[in-house]
Amino acid sequence: MSGKDEPIVVREGYPFIGLAGALALFTAAVDLHGLAWILLFATFAVGAFFRNPFRRIPQDPRAVLCPADGRILEVQRQEEDALLTGPHWKVSIFMSPLDVHVNRAPVSGIVRKKIYHPGCFHVASLQIASTENERMEMVVEAGAGFEVGIVQVAGRIARRIVCYPQEGDSLVRGERFGLIRFGSRVELYLPGEVTPTVQVGQRVKAGETIMGHVP
């Protein structure tokens, strides 16, 4: 989903917000007002973390969209790996705890592969996190012979990856497909014929920033 009818806060945040809010009310009721104010602030902070702001999806059907909010860590040309065969581009995005953590589909298509890899919890901004951390890999077929890879990587704080679709499900470009709790890394794998239009250090937004164009 990407329209104005989406929830302001994603449902995965409800238990955390409810717990923090309940503790704030309890501490206020027993006259622990200092702690109550801290917990009230924590309630709003948790709500902000699970926020789901409206995104204007670009109308260009050839545009490949960004899957995550954050900062570009890497734009690298690769020959082949286990996720995509043949020459392709790997674009890594670091999501800090202050970024929106809703992940969105870069293309419309069918989920052909979904693989969970258990692993470590290195700091997500480190290169080693790409191969050694816990992660969820997904390949979306957007057309005959055209596949895009998406990898959600858990970090030191983010230890819960949420990925809704299953193999065989359809995705619509710009719709929510998951999130990673409390800061992490998302990697986008583009076919070799799609030249990335972003650069290292650039700030990007899920569902809005264009990462490249289908030839």
Residue pairs with C-beta under 8 A, 6 or more apart in sequence:
1 175
1 176
2 54
2 55
2 57
2 104
2 172
2 174
2 175
2 176
2 207
3 54
4 54
6 52
6 54
6 176
7 52
8 51
8 52
9 17
9 47
9 50
9 51
9 52
10 50
10 52
10 102
10 176
10 179
12 50
12 162
12 179
12 181
13 46
13 47
13 49
13 50
16 46
16 50
17 43
17 46
17 47
17 50
20 39
20 42
20 43
20 46
21 39
21 40
21 43
23 39
24 36
24 39
24 40
24 42
24 43
25 36
27 33
27 35
27 36
27 39
28 36
49 97
49 101
49 181
49 182
50 101
50 179
51 100
52 100
52 102
52 176
53 100
55 104
55 174
55 205
55 206
55 207
55 208
56 208
57 65
57 173
57 174
57 207
57 208
58 65
58 208
58 210
60 210
60 213
62 213
62 214
63 210
63 212
63 213
63 214
64 106
64 107
64 148
64 188
64 190
64 194
64 210
64 211
64 212
64 213
64 214
65 104
65 105
65 106
65 107
65 173
65 174
65 206
65 207
65 208
65 209
65 210
65 211
66 93
66 104
66 106
66 188
66 198
66 204
66 205
66 206
66 207
66 208
66 209
66 210
66 211
67 93
67 103
67 104
67 105
67 106
67 150
67 186
67 188
67 206
68 93
68 95
68 99
68 101
68 103
68 104
68 186
68 204
68 206
69 93
69 95
69 99
69 100
69 101
69 102
69 204
69 205
69 206
70 93
70 94
70 95
70 96
70 99
70 186
70 203
70 204
71 93
71 94
71 96
71 201
71 202
71 203
71 204
72 91
72 92
72 93
72 198
72 199
72 200
72 201
72 202
72 203
72 204
73 92
73 93
73 94
73 125
73 185
73 200
74 90
74 91
74 92
74 127
74 200
75 89
75 90
75 91
75 196
75 198
75 199
75 200
76 89
76 90
76 91
76 92
77 87
77 88
77 89
77 90
77 192
78 87
78 88
78 89
78 90
79 86
79 87
80 86
80 87
80 88
83 137
83 139
83 149
83 151
83 189
84 139
84 147
84 149
84 189
84 191
86 191
86 192
87 192
88 149
88 189
88 190
88 191
88 192
89 189
89 190
89 191
89 192
89 194
89 195
89 196
89 212
90 187
90 188
90 189
91 187
91 188
91 189
91 190
91 196
91 198
91 211
92 130
92 185
92 186
92 187
93 185
93 186
93 187
93 188
93 204
94 124
94 125
94 185
95 101
95 124
95 158
95 180
95 183
95 184
95 185
95 186
96 183
97 157
97 182
97 183
99 183
100 205
100 206
101 179
101 180
101 181
101 182
101 183
101 184
102 176
102 179
102 206
103 150
103 152
103 176
103 177
103 178
103 179
103 180
103 186
103 206
104 174
104 175
104 176
104 177
104 206
104 207
105 140
105 171
105 172
105 173
105 174
105 175
105 177
106 140
106 148
106 150
106 173
106 188
106 211
107 140
107 142
107 148
107 171
107 173
108 142
108 170
108 171
108 172
108 173
109 140
109 141
109 142
109 143
109 148
109 170
109 171
110 140
110 141
110 168
110 169
110 170
110 171
111 138
111 139
111 140
111 165
111 166
111 167
111 168
111 169
111 170
111 171
112 139
112 140
112 141
112 147
112 167
113 137
113 138
113 139
113 167
114 136
114 137
114 138
114 139
114 163
114 165
114 166
114 167
115 136
115 137
115 138
116 135
116 136
116 137
116 161
117 134
117 135
117 136
117 137
118 134
119 132
119 133
119 134
119 135
119 154
120 129
120 132
120 133
120 134
121 133
121 134
121 154
121 155
121 156
121 159
122 128
122 129
122 132
122 133
122 155
122 156
123 129
123 155
123 156
124 133
124 153
124 154
124 155
124 156
124 158
124 183
124 184
124 185
125 185
129 153
129 155
129 185
130 151
130 153
130 185
130 187
133 153
133 154
133 155
133 185
134 153
134 154
134 159
134 161
135 151
135 152
135 153
135 154
135 161
136 151
136 152
136 161
136 163
136 178
137 149
137 150
137 151
138 149
138 150
138 151
138 152
138 163
138 165
138 177
139 147
139 148
139 149
139 150
140 147
140 148
140 149
140 150
140 171
141 147
142 148
142 214
143 214
146 191
146 214
147 191
148 188
148 189
148 190
148 191
149 187
149 188
149 189
150 177
150 186
150 187
150 188
150 189
151 186
151 187
151 189
152 161
152 163
152 178
152 180
152 184
152 186
153 180
153 184
153 185
153 186
153 187
154 160
154 161
154 180
154 184
155 180
155 182
155 183
155 184
155 185
157 182
157 183
157 184
158 180
158 181
158 182
158 183
158 184
159 181
159 182
160 180
160 181
160 182
161 178
161 180
161 184
162 178
162 179
162 180
162 181
163 177
163 178
164 176
164 177
164 178
165 171
165 177
171 177
174 207
180 186
188 211
190 196
190 211
190 212
193 215
194 212
194 213
194 214
194 215
195 212
195 213
196 211
196 212
197 210
197 211
197 212
197 213
198 204
198 209
198 211
204 211
